[in-house]
Amino acid sequence: MISRAHNVNQGGAGLAIYRLSEDCPTSGVTVGDHFYPGYGGSFSDPKIHLAFFALDYQLGRGTPLTVMAEDFAGNRATAGMVYHINPRTFRKDAINLSDAFFNAKMPDFERYYPELSGGNRLDLFLKVNQELRQKDNDAFYRITAQSEPKMLWDGGPFIRLPRSANRARFADHRTYFYEGKVIDRQVHLGIDLASTIHSPVPAANRGKVVFAPMKASMAIRWFLTMDSDCSACMAI
């Protein structure tokens, strides 16, 4: 290991730098059951690799972090890392839903579930909030599973949406209420920024668009930029 200290927030990300003793087709960092590939080419020594890795919001202290390398013959070796995981308590949010909300928003989603068109709007909401949300999450993970072998962003800071207000944070634990009763619980895997209508949305930094569908399930268009195993999404 070249990088000596790895202080990682629960739900955050880190960087590991290491040197291979020989060329290996596969190497990277394993975080629990997740693997994050490492790449060379960022240093003059081709055997020095770096790997960006993430710590799932559900993983806390006790999660094993190791560096793994596998040679062309399939032999695998691992090395321990010096690390410290900073536990976090994520915000809890109570969302009260009303018939006015259902009547205003749910018709937009009837095309995805025509069998529920004109029916109970609460049933449609639960279908969207559970099933459609999971499909979106699955698509995000599938698309970002393949990363570029180089950093695509430049050395400047990442730009936040100008003049925007934070309306929801990453890993907010949401409880949904209707008529005083709990109807659903979900975890918000993003950051919601609100601005005025038709405000321009500048790119946060350099990157590569890897997915820009004409139709999106959550009535928005998702633009996913993927940079050397660090992924970001922007909703418009």
C-alpha positions as CSV (number, residue, x, y, z in Angstrom):
1,M,0.0,0.0,0.0
2,I,1.2,3.5,-0.9
3,S,-1.7,5.4,0.7
4,R,-1.4,4.9,4.4
5,A,-4.5,6.3,6.0
6,H,-8.1,5.9,4.7
7,N,-10.7,7.8,6.7
8,V,-14.1,7.0,5.2
9,N,-17.5,8.3,6.1
10,Q,-20.4,5.9,6.2
11,G,-22.2,6.5,2.9
12,G,-19.0,8.3,1.6
13,A,-16.1,7.5,-0.7
14,G,-12.3,7.1,-0.5
15,L,-9.2,6.6,-2.6
16,A,-6.6,3.9,-2.3
17,I,-3.2,4.0,-4.0
18,Y,-1.1,0.8,-4.3
19,R,1.7,-0.8,-6.2
20,L,1.5,-4.2,-8.0
21,S,4.5,-6.5,-8.0
22,E,3.6,-7.7,-11.5
23,D,1.1,-6.9,-14.2
24,C,-2.4,-8.1,-13.3
25,P,-5.5,-7.9,-15.4
26,T,-7.7,-7.3,-12.3
27,S,-7.0,-5.4,-9.1
28,G,-8.9,-3.0,-6.9
29,V,-10.5,-2.5,-3.5
30,T,-13.1,-4.8,-1.9
31,V,-15.5,-3.2,0.5
32,G,-17.6,-5.8,2.1
33,D,-19.2,-7.6,-0.8
34,H,-18.5,-4.8,-3.3
35,F,-15.5,-4.6,-5.6
36,Y,-14.1,-1.3,-7.0
37,P,-11.5,-1.8,-9.8
38,G,-8.2,0.0,-9.8
39,Y,-6.3,1.4,-12.8
40,G,-2.8,2.4,-13.6
41,G,-1.7,5.2,-15.9
42,S,-2.0,8.1,-13.4
43,F,1.7,7.9,-12.3
44,S,5.0,7.5,-14.1
45,D,5.4,4.0,-12.6
46,P,2.9,1.8,-14.5
47,K,2.7,-0.6,-11.5
48,I,1.2,2.1,-9.3
49,H,-2.6,1.9,-9.4
50,L,-5.4,3.9,-7.8
51,A,-8.9,2.9,-7.0
52,F,-11.8,5.0,-5.9
53,F,-14.2,3.2,-3.7
54,A,-17.5,3.8,-1.9
55,L,-18.9,2.8,1.4
56,D,-22.6,1.9,1.3
57,Y,-24.8,3.9,3.6
58,Q,-25.8,0.6,5.3
59,L,-22.1,-0.4,6.0
60,G,-20.6,0.9,9.2
61,R,-17.7,0.0,11.5
62,G,-16.5,-3.5,11.1
63,T,-16.8,-3.5,7.3
64,P,-13.7,-5.2,5.9
65,L,-11.6,-3.1,3.3
66,T,-8.9,-4.9,1.4
67,V,-6.8,-4.5,-1.8
68,M,-7.1,-7.5,-4.2
69,A,-5.1,-8.4,-7.2
70,E,-5.6,-11.4,-9.6
71,D,-2.9,-12.4,-12.1
72,F,-3.4,-13.9,-15.6
73,A,-3.3,-17.4,-14.2
74,G,-6.2,-16.7,-11.8
75,N,-4.1,-16.6,-8.7
76,R,-5.5,-14.1,-6.2
77,A,-3.8,-12.2,-3.4
78,T,-5.1,-9.7,-0.9
79,A,-3.5,-7.0,1.3
80,G,-5.0,-5.3,4.3
81,M,-5.6,-1.6,4.5
82,V,-5.3,0.8,7.4
83,Y,-8.7,2.5,7.6
84,H,-11.2,4.1,9.9
85,I,-14.9,4.3,9.2
86,N,-16.7,7.3,10.6
87,P,-20.3,6.3,11.4
88,R,-23.1,8.6,10.5
89,T,-26.7,9.0,11.5
90,F,-28.8,9.8,8.5
91,R,-31.7,12.2,8.6
92,K,-35.2,10.9,9.1
93,D,-38.0,12.6,7.1
94,A,-41.8,12.3,7.5
95,I,-43.8,13.0,4.3
96,N,-47.5,13.5,4.6
97,L,-49.4,12.7,1.4
98,S,-52.9,14.0,0.5
99,D,-55.6,13.3,-2.1
100,A,-54.6,16.6,-3.7
101,F,-51.1,15.3,-4.2
102,F,-52.3,12.0,-5.6
103,N,-54.7,13.7,-8.1
104,A,-52.1,16.2,-9.3
105,K,-49.1,13.8,-9.6
106,M,-50.2,10.2,-10.2
107,P,-51.8,10.6,-13.6
108,D,-48.3,11.2,-15.0
109,F,-47.4,7.6,-14.1
110,E,-50.5,5.8,-15.4
111,R,-48.8,5.1,-18.7
112,Y,-46.4,2.8,-16.8
113,Y,-49.2,0.9,-15.1
114,P,-52.2,1.1,-17.4
115,E,-53.9,-1.6,-15.4
116,L,-54.2,1.0,-12.5
117,S,-55.3,3.8,-14.8
118,G,-58.3,5.6,-13.3
119,G,-58.2,3.4,-10.2
120,N,-57.0,3.9,-6.7
121,R,-54.3,6.6,-6.7
122,L,-52.8,5.3,-3.5
123,D,-52.2,1.9,-5.0
124,L,-50.5,3.6,-8.0
125,F,-48.3,5.7,-5.7
126,L,-47.1,2.6,-3.9
127,K,-46.4,0.9,-7.1
128,V,-44.3,3.8,-8.3
129,N,-42.6,4.5,-5.0
130,Q,-41.6,0.8,-4.5
131,E,-41.4,-1.0,-7.8
132,L,-40.5,1.8,-10.2
133,R,-38.0,3.3,-7.7
134,Q,-36.2,-0.2,-7.5
135,K,-36.1,-0.4,-11.3
136,D,-34.5,3.0,-11.5
137,N,-31.9,2.0,-8.8
138,D,-31.2,-1.2,-10.6
139,A,-30.7,0.7,-13.9
140,F,-28.3,3.1,-12.2
141,Y,-26.1,0.4,-10.8
142,R,-26.1,-1.6,-14.1
143,I,-25.1,1.4,-16.2
144,T,-22.3,2.5,-13.8
145,A,-20.9,-1.0,-13.3
146,Q,-18.5,-0.3,-16.2
147,S,-16.1,2.6,-15.6
148,E,-13.5,4.4,-17.7
149,P,-9.8,3.4,-16.9
150,K,-9.0,7.1,-16.4
151,M,-10.2,10.1,-14.6
152,L,-12.4,12.2,-16.9
153,W,-12.9,15.2,-14.7
154,D,-10.3,18.0,-14.5
155,G,-8.6,19.3,-11.4
156,G,-11.1,22.1,-10.7
157,P,-13.9,22.0,-8.1
158,F,-17.2,20.3,-8.9
159,I,-20.0,22.9,-9.4
160,R,-23.2,22.7,-7.5
161,L,-26.4,23.9,-9.2
162,P,-26.1,27.7,-8.8
163,R,-28.6,29.5,-6.5
164,S,-30.3,26.3,-5.5
165,A,-31.8,25.0,-2.2
166,N,-31.2,21.6,-0.8
167,R,-34.6,19.8,-0.5
168,A,-33.4,16.3,0.2
169,R,-30.1,14.7,1.3
170,F,-28.4,11.5,0.5
171,A,-29.7,8.4,2.4
172,D,-32.6,10.3,4.0
173,H,-34.8,7.7,5.6
174,R,-38.3,8.6,4.5
175,T,-41.6,7.6,6.2
176,Y,-44.7,8.3,4.1
177,F,-48.0,9.0,5.8
178,Y,-51.5,9.1,4.4
179,E,-54.6,9.9,6.6
180,G,-52.4,9.6,9.7
181,K,-51.1,6.1,8.9
182,V,-47.7,4.9,7.7
183,I,-48.1,3.6,4.1
184,D,-44.4,3.2,3.0
185,R,-40.8,3.6,4.0
186,Q,-37.9,4.3,1.5
187,V,-34.4,5.5,1.5
188,H,-33.6,8.5,-0.8
189,L,-30.4,7.6,-2.7
190,G,-29.7,11.1,-4.1
191,I,-29.6,14.8,-3.4
192,D,-32.4,17.0,-4.5
193,L,-31.6,20.6,-5.4
194,A,-34.4,23.1,-6.2
195,S,-34.1,26.2,-8.3
196,T,-36.4,28.5,-10.2
197,I,-38.2,27.2,-13.3
198,H,-36.2,27.0,-16.5
199,S,-32.9,27.7,-14.6
200,P,-29.9,26.5,-16.6
201,V,-28.2,23.4,-15.3
202,P,-24.5,23.6,-15.9
203,A,-22.3,20.4,-15.9
204,A,-20.7,19.9,-12.5
205,N,-17.3,19.1,-14.2
206,R,-15.9,17.3,-17.3
207,G,-17.3,13.9,-17.8
208,K,-19.0,11.5,-20.2
209,V,-22.7,11.0,-20.8
210,V,-23.4,7.3,-20.8
211,F,-27.2,7.3,-20.6
212,A,-29.7,9.9,-21.8
213,P,-33.1,8.3,-22.4
214,M,-35.9,10.1,-24.2
215,K,-38.3,8.7,-21.7
216,A,-37.6,8.2,-18.0
217,S,-39.6,6.3,-15.5
218,M,-39.7,9.0,-12.9
219,A,-40.9,11.7,-15.3
220,I,-37.5,13.2,-15.5
221,R,-34.5,12.7,-17.8
222,W,-31.4,11.1,-16.2
223,F,-28.0,12.1,-17.4
224,L,-25.4,9.8,-15.9
225,T,-21.7,10.8,-16.0
226,M,-19.2,8.1,-15.1
227,D,-15.6,8.9,-14.2
228,S,-13.2,6.2,-13.2
229,D,-15.6,4.4,-11.0
230,C,-17.0,7.5,-9.4
231,S,-20.5,8.1,-10.6
232,A,-22.9,11.0,-10.4
233,C,-26.4,11.6,-11.7
234,M,-28.2,14.8,-12.5
235,A,-32.0,15.0,-12.8
236,I,-33.7,17.6,-15.0
